[in-house]
Amino acid sequence: MLPLPLAAAGGPPQGGMGTMLVPMLIIFAIFYFMMIRPQQRKEKERQKTIEALRAGTRILFAGGLIGTISEVRQNTFIVEIDKGVKVEVARGAVQRPLAADETPAAVEQ
């Protein structure tokens, strides 16, 4: 009986590492353009908004706290959350500015 060639006998796959690398790169590229890049753009926009905040602006914090900026510092804000009650909050905790007529009930989404 004659020996069968490796390919016909279910031998090692042809192409090796190169055939596995190309689909993985394509999947990573799709993941990057669909998930990572839009998130980076959104974060840059949020950072620009935070940099533009000034005293007197009402803001919503990530924890749900709402207050008015009374003083802007380099890395923090002094925020008045009630008459005479001021707290110092990190800039990164700011979720977004609120419109002057926006109520807490309208903030919940």
C-alpha contacts under 8 A as a table, 3 or more apart, distances in Angstrom:
res1	aa1	res2	aa2	distance
4	L	8	A	6.40
4	L	9	A	6.09
5	P	8	A	5.45
5	P	9	A	6.22
6	L	9	A	5.01
6	L	10	G	6.28
6	L	11	G	4.56
6	L	12	P	7.37
7	A	10	G	5.43
7	A	11	G	5.03
7	A	12	P	7.20
7	A	13	P	7.79
8	A	11	G	7.13
13	P	16	G	6.60
15	G	18	G	6.14
15	G	19	T	5.65
16	G	19	T	6.05
16	G	20	M	7.18
17	M	20	M	5.34
17	M	21	L	6.17
18	G	21	L	5.13
18	G	22	V	6.45
19	T	22	V	5.87
19	T	23	P	7.32
20	M	23	P	6.03
20	M	24	M	6.62
21	L	24	M	5.23
21	L	25	L	6.22
22	V	25	L	5.19
22	V	26	I	6.29
23	P	26	I	5.02
23	P	27	I	6.17
24	M	27	I	5.12
24	M	28	F	6.18
25	L	28	F	5.06
25	L	29	A	6.11
26	I	29	A	5.10
26	I	30	I	6.25
27	I	30	I	5.18
27	I	31	F	6.12
28	F	31	F	4.99
28	F	32	Y	6.05
29	A	32	Y	5.07
29	A	33	F	6.27
30	I	33	F	5.36
30	I	34	M	5.95
31	F	34	M	5.25
31	F	35	M	5.66
31	F	36	I	7.04
32	Y	35	M	5.58
32	Y	36	I	4.91
32	Y	37	R	6.02
33	F	36	I	6.34
33	F	37	R	5.48
33	F	38	P	7.29
34	M	37	R	6.88
34	M	38	P	6.93
35	M	38	P	6.00
35	M	39	Q	6.47
36	I	39	Q	5.31
36	I	40	Q	6.30
37	R	40	Q	5.13
37	R	41	R	6.33
38	P	41	R	5.08
38	P	42	K	6.20
39	Q	42	K	5.07
39	Q	43	E	6.22
40	Q	43	E	5.13
40	Q	44	K	6.26
41	R	44	K	5.18
41	R	45	E	6.31
42	K	45	E	5.16
42	K	46	R	6.29
43	E	46	R	5.01
43	E	47	Q	6.19
44	K	47	Q	5.07
44	K	48	K	6.30
45	E	48	K	5.15
45	E	49	T	6.32
46	R	49	T	5.05
46	R	50	I	6.23
46	R	96	R	7.66
47	Q	50	I	5.07
47	Q	51	E	6.16
48	K	51	E	5.10
48	K	52	A	6.32
49	T	52	A	5.19
49	T	53	L	6.63
49	T	96	R	7.69
50	I	53	L	5.37
50	I	91	R	7.11
50	I	94	V	7.25
50	I	96	R	7.64
53	L	57	T	6.68
53	L	97	P	7.81
54	R	57	T	6.00
54	R	69	I	6.99
54	R	71	E	7.78
54	R	72	V	6.61
55	A	68	T	7.54
55	A	69	I	4.84
55	A	70	S	4.94
55	A	71	E	5.52
55	A	72	V	6.43
56	G	68	T	5.79
56	G	69	I	5.26
56	G	70	S	5.98
57	T	68	T	5.49
57	T	69	I	5.53
57	T	97	P	6.96
57	T	98	L	7.57
58	R	66	I	7.15
58	R	67	G	5.58
58	R	68	T	4.27
58	R	69	I	6.42
58	R	97	P	5.90
58	R	98	L	5.34
58	R	99	A	7.14
58	R	100	A	6.98
59	I	66	I	5.75
59	I	67	G	5.67
59	I	68	T	6.17
59	I	69	I	7.41
59	I	94	V	6.96
59	I	95	Q	7.58
59	I	96	R	5.93
59	I	97	P	4.19
59	I	98	L	5.20
60	L	64	G	6.31
60	L	65	L	5.91
60	L	66	I	4.68
60	L	67	G	6.87
60	L	94	V	6.18
60	L	95	Q	5.63
60	L	96	R	5.52
60	L	97	P	6.06
60	L	98	L	6.59
61	F	64	G	5.32
61	F	65	L	5.20
61	F	66	I	6.31
61	F	93	A	5.52
61	F	94	V	4.42
61	F	95	Q	4.91
61	F	96	R	7.06
62	A	65	L	7.34
62	A	93	A	5.57
62	A	94	V	6.03
62	A	95	Q	5.12
63	G	93	A	7.75
65	L	81	I	7.82
66	I	81	I	6.53
66	I	104	P	7.86
67	G	79	V	5.87
67	G	80	E	5.52
67	G	81	I	4.40
67	G	82	D	7.48
68	T	79	V	5.43
68	T	80	E	5.28
68	T	81	I	6.54
69	I	72	V	7.14
69	I	77	F	6.49
69	I	78	I	5.98
69	I	79	V	4.42
69	I	80	E	6.27
70	S	77	F	7.62
70	S	78	I	5.65
70	S	79	V	5.49
70	S	80	E	6.28
71	E	77	F	5.91
71	E	78	I	4.96
71	E	79	V	7.04
72	V	76	T	6.67
72	V	77	F	4.83
72	V	78	I	6.42
73	R	76	T	5.18
73	R	77	F	5.68
73	R	78	I	7.63
75	N	90	A	6.24
75	N	91	R	5.96
76	T	88	E	6.48
76	T	89	V	5.45
76	T	90	A	4.37
76	T	91	R	5.07
77	F	88	E	5.64
77	F	89	V	5.33
77	F	90	A	6.39
77	F	91	R	6.47
78	I	86	K	6.41
78	I	87	V	5.61
78	I	88	E	4.48
78	I	89	V	6.39
79	V	86	K	5.38
79	V	87	V	5.34
79	V	88	E	6.19
79	V	89	V	7.05
80	E	83	K	6.95
80	E	84	G	7.08
80	E	85	V	5.63
80	E	86	K	4.29
80	E	87	V	6.48
81	I	85	V	5.88
81	I	86	K	6.14
81	I	87	V	7.42
82	D	85	V	5.09
82	D	86	K	7.36
89	V	93	A	6.97
90	A	93	A	5.61
90	A	94	V	7.64
91	R	94	V	5.75
92	G	95	Q	7.90
94	V	97	P	7.87
98	L	102	E	6.25
99	A	102	E	5.10
102	E	106	A	6.39
102	E	107	V	7.30
103	T	106	A	5.31
103	T	107	V	6.58
104	P	107	V	5.00
104	P	108	E	6.86
105	A	108	E	5.70
106	A	109	Q	7.52
